[in-house]
Amino acid sequence: MKTIAPALEVISNSYGSSFTYTKHAEKTNSKAHLWHYHPEIELVYINGGAGKRQIGSHVSYYTNGSLILIGANLPHCGFTNEQTGNINETVIHIKPEFLGNDFFVAPEMKKIQNLFSQAKAGIAFGGETKKRIGKKIEMMENQLPFERLLTLLSVLDELDSSDEYTVLNADGFSLELQTQDNDRINVVFNYVKDHFQESIAIDEVSSLVSMTTPSFCRYFKKISNKTFTEFVNEYRLVHASKLLAEKPISINEVCYESGFNNFSHFSKSFKQYTGKSASQYRHEHKIIIS
């Protein structure tokens, strides 16, 4: 069995800047949809479209774009590809100490320091905050380095003041991980991403990380606050949500393309997860996306 290696993304600062600003154009598939992590804090703005977001043990489906702040070393997938439907994806990478070890200790920076701490769980911003901050982030592309830095600090200050946010991984992924834990969990998450449409045997996954099945089950529950089976089912349900909103295929096909082999079980699980039947969910999201 092939072992899927975790990816540590190495990021270099933009020339003449203390942080990295990157814009990915529509349909370039610049962000590989692979599990990865890095020591930088990541701020992502997706200006439209719909897709899947996976941060830590959190999996969800977004519509009308997304604005996300991801803490250092929190594993996540890329959020867009050639099928997402966005015009651009803008990504800012910031080292926690990017302005020096003492800068954020200053009283004026306490709010931003608190924001970085909360970002360890991943934060999604919505409503007017997403629209307003998204525009500021896109404006940074044409700014000179000093002006861009001031805009970034202003953006971070506004994000901390916003009440239009959701903590994505609040009850999930254990955030204080050793390197070995990070590697193990990335192997597991990458395997689920590549094989969720198939039957996944826990003993096979356990062998990928060189653990016995009982040890792996205890380990995964401790790390993610959910059983491995719960995580796989949740991943499948989010994929089903994506298919229902985006593809004109039957609900029966959605069930099997999402890795479920029993339609009754799928229907019951989907309603428990979303609070809606699959047909109701499809109808509502067609209205949102159109």
C-alpha positions as CSV (number, residue, x, y, z in Angstrom):
1,M,0.0,0.0,0.0
2,K,1.3,3.4,-1.0
3,T,1.9,5.8,1.9
4,I,0.8,9.4,1.4
5,A,3.4,11.7,2.7
6,P,2.3,14.9,4.5
7,A,3.2,18.2,2.8
8,L,5.1,20.9,4.6
9,E,4.7,24.0,2.5
10,V,7.8,26.2,2.4
11,I,6.9,29.9,1.8
12,S,9.2,32.7,0.9
13,N,8.3,36.4,1.6
14,S,7.4,38.6,-1.4
15,Y,10.4,40.7,-2.5
16,G,10.9,43.8,-0.3
17,S,8.1,42.6,2.1
18,S,7.9,41.1,5.5
19,F,5.0,38.8,4.4
20,T,3.7,37.0,1.3
21,Y,0.9,38.2,-0.9
22,T,-0.2,35.9,-3.8
23,K,-3.2,36.2,-6.1
24,H,-4.4,33.1,-8.0
25,A,-6.4,33.8,-11.2
26,E,-9.6,32.0,-12.2
27,K,-9.2,28.4,-13.4
28,T,-5.5,28.2,-13.0
29,N,-5.7,25.5,-10.2
30,S,-2.7,27.2,-8.6
31,K,-3.6,25.9,-5.2
32,A,-3.3,22.1,-5.1
33,H,-6.1,20.5,-3.2
34,L,-3.7,18.7,-0.9
35,W,-3.4,18.6,2.9
36,H,-0.5,20.8,4.0
37,Y,0.7,22.9,6.8
38,H,3.2,25.7,7.4
39,P,4.4,27.9,10.3
40,E,2.9,31.0,8.7
41,I,-0.6,32.3,9.6
42,E,-2.7,32.3,6.4
43,L,-5.4,34.8,5.4
44,V,-7.4,33.6,2.4
45,Y,-10.1,35.6,0.4
46,I,-12.1,33.8,-2.3
47,N,-14.2,36.3,-4.2
48,G,-17.1,34.2,-5.2
49,G,-18.0,30.6,-6.1
50,A,-18.6,27.6,-4.0
51,G,-16.4,24.8,-2.7
52,K,-15.2,22.6,0.1
53,R,-13.1,23.8,3.0
54,Q,-11.2,21.4,5.3
55,I,-9.3,22.8,8.2
56,G,-8.1,20.6,11.0
57,S,-10.9,18.0,11.6
58,H,-13.5,20.6,10.4
59,V,-15.1,20.0,6.9
60,S,-17.8,22.2,5.4
61,Y,-19.1,23.6,2.2
62,Y,-19.0,27.3,1.4
63,T,-21.0,29.4,-1.1
64,N,-20.6,33.0,-2.3
65,G,-16.8,32.9,-1.6
66,S,-15.0,32.8,1.6
67,L,-12.7,34.8,4.0
68,I,-10.7,32.5,6.3
69,L,-7.9,33.0,8.8
70,I,-5.8,29.9,9.5
71,G,-3.4,29.7,12.4
72,A,0.2,28.5,12.2
73,N,0.8,24.8,11.6
74,L,-3.0,24.1,11.3
75,P,-3.3,21.5,8.5
76,H,-5.7,22.4,5.7
77,C,-6.5,21.9,2.1
78,G,-6.4,24.4,-0.8
79,F,-9.8,25.9,-1.2
80,T,-10.2,26.5,-4.9
81,N,-9.5,24.7,-8.2
82,E,-10.6,25.0,-11.8
83,Q,-14.2,24.0,-10.8
84,T,-14.8,26.4,-7.9
85,G,-16.2,29.2,-9.9
86,N,-14.4,32.1,-8.3
87,I,-12.6,34.9,-10.2
88,N,-9.6,35.1,-7.9
89,E,-8.2,33.7,-4.7
90,T,-5.9,35.9,-2.7
91,V,-3.6,34.4,-0.1
92,I,-1.5,36.3,2.5
93,H,1.0,34.4,4.6
94,I,2.3,36.0,7.8
95,K,4.9,34.7,10.2
96,P,3.6,35.2,13.8
97,E,6.7,37.3,14.5
98,F,6.8,39.0,11.0
99,L,7.4,42.4,12.5
100,G,9.8,41.3,15.2
101,N,9.3,39.3,18.4
102,D,8.4,42.3,20.5
103,F,6.0,44.2,18.1
104,F,2.8,42.4,19.0
105,V,3.6,42.7,22.7
106,A,2.9,46.4,22.5
107,P,-0.4,47.4,24.1
108,E,-1.7,48.7,20.7
109,M,-1.2,45.3,19.2
110,K,-2.9,43.2,21.9
111,K,-6.1,42.8,19.8
112,I,-4.2,41.4,16.8
113,Q,-2.2,39.1,19.1
114,N,-5.5,37.8,20.4
115,L,-6.8,37.3,16.9
116,F,-3.7,35.2,16.0
117,S,-4.3,33.1,19.1
118,Q,-8.0,32.5,18.1
119,A,-6.9,31.7,14.5
120,K,-5.2,28.5,15.8
121,A,-8.7,26.9,15.4
122,G,-9.4,28.5,12.0
123,I,-11.9,31.4,11.6
124,A,-14.4,32.0,8.7
125,F,-15.7,35.6,8.4
126,G,-19.0,36.3,6.7
127,G,-21.6,39.1,6.0
128,E,-20.4,42.6,5.5
129,T,-17.0,41.8,7.0
130,K,-16.2,39.4,4.2
131,K,-17.2,41.9,1.5
132,R,-15.5,44.9,3.1
133,I,-12.2,43.1,4.0
134,G,-12.2,41.2,0.7
135,K,-12.1,44.5,-1.2
136,K,-9.3,45.7,1.0
137,I,-7.3,42.5,0.5
138,E,-7.7,42.8,-3.3
139,M,-6.6,46.4,-3.3
140,M,-3.3,45.5,-1.7
141,E,-2.2,44.0,-5.0
142,N,-1.4,47.4,-6.5
143,Q,0.0,49.0,-3.3
144,L,3.6,49.8,-2.5
145,P,5.2,47.8,0.3
146,F,4.7,50.3,3.1
147,E,1.1,51.0,2.2
148,R,0.4,47.3,1.8
149,L,1.7,46.7,5.3
150,L,-0.5,49.4,6.8
151,T,-3.5,47.9,5.0
152,L,-2.7,44.5,6.4
153,L,-2.5,45.8,9.9
154,S,-5.8,47.6,9.4
155,V,-7.4,44.4,8.0
156,L,-6.2,42.4,11.0
157,D,-7.6,45.1,13.4
158,E,-11.0,45.0,11.7
159,L,-11.1,41.2,11.7
160,D,-10.5,41.2,15.5
161,S,-13.4,43.7,15.9
162,S,-15.9,41.8,13.8
163,D,-18.6,39.7,15.3
164,E,-19.5,38.1,11.9
165,Y,-17.3,35.0,12.3
166,T,-17.4,31.3,13.0
167,V,-14.6,29.4,14.7
168,L,-14.3,26.3,12.4
169,N,-12.3,23.9,14.5
170,A,-13.5,24.8,17.9
171,D,-14.3,21.3,19.1
172,G,-12.0,19.4,16.9
173,F,-8.3,19.1,16.1
174,S,-5.9,19.2,19.0
175,L,-3.8,22.3,18.2
176,E,-0.7,21.7,20.2
177,L,0.8,18.9,18.2
178,Q,4.3,17.4,18.0
179,T,5.8,17.1,14.5
180,Q,5.1,13.3,14.6
181,D,1.5,14.0,15.3
182,N,1.3,16.5,12.5
183,D,2.8,14.0,10.1
184,R,0.5,11.2,11.2
185,I,-2.7,13.2,11.0
186,N,-1.7,14.5,7.6
187,V,-1.2,11.0,6.3
188,V,-4.6,10.0,7.6
189,F,-6.4,13.1,6.2
190,N,-4.7,12.7,2.8
191,Y,-5.8,9.1,2.7
192,V,-9.4,9.9,3.5
193,K,-9.4,12.7,0.8
194,D,-8.2,10.2,-1.8
195,H,-10.3,7.2,-0.8
196,F,-13.5,8.5,0.7
197,Q,-15.6,7.2,-2.2
198,E,-14.4,3.7,-1.5
199,S,-14.8,1.4,1.5
200,I,-12.2,2.5,4.1
201,A,-10.9,-0.1,6.5
202,I,-9.6,1.2,9.8
203,D,-6.9,-1.5,10.0
204,E,-5.5,-0.3,6.6
205,V,-5.4,3.3,7.8
206,S,-3.8,2.2,11.1
207,S,-1.0,0.5,9.2
208,L,-0.3,3.7,7.3
209,V,0.8,5.3,10.5
210,S,2.3,2.2,12.0
211,M,-0.2,1.8,14.8
212,T,-2.5,-1.1,15.9
213,T,-6.2,-0.5,15.2
214,P,-7.2,0.0,18.9
215,S,-4.3,2.4,19.4
216,F,-5.1,4.3,16.3
217,C,-8.8,4.7,17.3
218,R,-7.9,6.0,20.7
219,Y,-5.3,8.3,19.1
220,F,-7.6,9.8,16.5
221,K,-10.4,10.4,19.0
222,K,-7.9,12.2,21.3
223,I,-6.5,14.4,18.4
224,S,-9.8,15.2,16.7
225,N,-12.5,14.9,19.4
226,K,-14.4,12.5,17.0
227,T,-14.1,8.9,16.0
228,F,-12.4,8.0,12.7
229,T,-15.7,6.7,11.4
230,E,-17.5,10.0,12.3
231,F,-14.8,11.9,10.5
232,V,-15.1,9.8,7.3
233,N,-18.9,10.1,7.3
234,E,-18.7,13.8,7.9
235,Y,-16.3,14.2,4.9
236,R,-18.6,12.2,2.7
237,L,-21.6,14.3,3.8
238,V,-19.8,17.5,2.9
239,H,-18.9,16.1,-0.5
240,A,-22.6,15.1,-0.9
241,S,-23.5,18.7,-0.1
242,K,-21.2,20.0,-2.8
243,L,-22.6,17.6,-5.4
244,L,-26.2,18.5,-4.5
245,A,-25.4,22.1,-5.0
246,E,-23.3,21.9,-8.1
247,K,-24.1,18.8,-10.2
248,P,-27.4,17.9,-12.0
249,I,-27.2,14.3,-11.0
250,S,-29.8,12.2,-9.1
251,I,-29.8,12.1,-5.3
252,N,-29.2,8.4,-5.6
253,E,-26.0,9.0,-7.6
254,V,-24.9,11.7,-5.1
255,C,-25.3,9.0,-2.4
256,Y,-23.0,6.5,-4.1
257,E,-20.5,9.1,-5.5
258,S,-20.0,10.3,-1.9
259,G,-18.9,6.9,-0.6
260,F,-22.2,5.7,0.9
261,N,-23.4,2.2,-0.1
262,N,-26.9,2.4,1.5
263,F,-29.3,5.1,0.4
264,S,-31.5,4.9,3.5
265,H,-28.4,5.4,5.7
266,F,-27.3,8.3,3.6
267,S,-30.7,10.0,3.7
268,K,-30.9,9.7,7.5
269,S,-27.3,10.8,8.0
270,F,-27.6,13.8,5.7
271,K,-30.7,15.1,7.5
272,Q,-29.1,14.7,10.9
273,Y,-26.0,16.6,9.6
274,T,-27.7,19.4,7.8
275,G,-31.2,19.5,9.3
276,K,-32.6,19.1,5.8
277,S,-33.4,16.4,3.4
278,A,-31.1,16.1,0.4
279,S,-33.8,17.4,-2.0
280,Q,-34.6,20.4,0.3
281,Y,-30.9,21.2,0.6
282,R,-30.4,21.0,-3.2
283,H,-33.4,23.4,-3.8
284,E,-32.2,26.0,-1.3
285,H,-28.6,26.0,-2.6
286,K,-29.6,26.3,-6.2
287,I,-31.3,29.6,-5.2
288,I,-28.2,30.8,-3.3
289,I,-25.7,30.0,-6.1
290,S,-27.9,31.2,-9.0
